[in-house]
C-alpha cells in the first residue's frame, strides 16, 4: 500500500512481509513496491500465508491437531528467502 504521510513523504507498506519504505516522491515509492513484489521472498511469504490459512483449519477439523515444528517451518518466510534473489 502506498500513501502520502506529509510533504515529500510517501510510504510503501507490505503487511504480509512487514516491509516499510519511505520515499520523497510517489514515483520512487511505486518503484520500490514493484521491486519488492517481483522478489521471490514476497511470493513465498504470500504463498505460505495462504497455505497456512487454508490448511490449518482443515487439519484441526479432521482432528490431526497442531503441526509439527518441521511442518511449521515450511510456512515461514525464512524458507523462501534463500531461493532466488
N, C-alpha and C positions, 0 to 999 in steps of 0.2 A: 504494500500500500504506500502510495506517495502522497504526502500532504505538506502544505506550507505552514510553517510554525511562526514565521516572522519575516521581517525584511531580509532578503538574501539568505534565507534559511529554509531549505527544502529537505525533508527527511524521507528515507525509504525504510520500511519495516517489513520484514518477512517473519511472521509469527511462528510458523512451524519450525523454522531454523534458528530463531532468536537472533536475527541479524538486524542491526540498526546502523544506518549510514546517513551522514549529513552532507549536503551539497549546497553551494552558493546559488545554483540555479536549477530549474526544473529539468533541463536537458541532461545535466550530469546525473541527476537522481534517476532519470529514466535509463540512462546508460548503465548505471550501477545495478538497477533492477534486472535489466536484460542479461548482463554479465553473470549475475548471481543465479538467475533462473535457468541459464543454459548449463550450469555446472552439474556434475554427477552427484555431488553432495546434496544439493537441493532435491533432485529427483529421488534419490534414495531415501531422504528424510520424509518426503511427502508419501512415497510409496509404502514405506514401512509403517507410517502412521495409519494409512488407510488399511493395511493388512491387520494391524493390531486392533483397530476399532471394529473391524469386521469379524475377525475370528475369535476374539476373547469372549464376547457374549455367547457365541455358538458353542465354544468349548465348555463354558460354565453351564450352559443349558443342558448339555448331554452328560454332565457330571464328571467331566475329566479334570476338573479343578484348575488350579493355577499352573502356569507354565514353569518348566524347569529353568534355572538360571542360564543354561546354554541356549535354550529356546528364546528366552527374553533378550539375549544378546543379538539375536538375528533381527530384532525390531529396533535396535539402537542406531543412532546416526553414525557412530564410530565405525561400524562395519562397512558402510557405504563410502566413507570419506577417503579410504585408502585406494579406491579403484582407479579412476582416471581423473587427471587434472588438466 
